[in-house]
Amino acid sequence: MPTLYELTENAQQLYDLGSSAQDADDHEAKQAINEAFELLQGELNQKLEQCVYTLKEWEIEASAQKAEEERLKKKRKSVERSIFNLKARMLMAMQAADMTKSKGALHTVSLRKTPAKLIIDDPQKVPDAYLVPQPAKPDNKGIKEALKDGEILDFAHLETGESVSIK
């Protein structure tokens, strides 16, 4: 069976032939083109049906992969929490025992100072000199609603397209 791409090319060629045959009064040529076009539509229907089966398989595969990603993400977060908690317990144990270093056969555990971390106690009291200006962003939702309500805006427009729907 020809590929979807080949069928599309064939359909375009038949359409072009049909357009030129309309200009001529060759009844046999028009009939032959119509028969070929009907045959092509049948092949195209079969190919589209095959494409739907392929799409369904890919959708199932993508869904399974997404579920696996979510499962692995939860597992990773659980492991990361365990790492954080164990390090916190190690820190508390070493601080309680007034230890700064522990040497083992393979590893050395030591306490070290972390870099200073900024804590803003009251964001309202921060002077303008310490504020970073933020660029204005378009209100896409508001612009879309205005256009839907019939407003004419010279800087934006709504566009609709087509997509394949499978039922």
Secondary structure by P-SEA (a helix, b strand, c coil): cccaaaaaaaaaaaaaaaaaaaacccaaaaaaaaaaaaaaaaaaaaaaaaaaaaaaaaaaaaaaaaaaaaaaaaaaaaaaaaaaaaaaaaaaaaaaacccccccccbbbbbbbccbbbbbccccccccccbbbbccccaaaaaaaaaaacccccccbbbbbbbbbcc
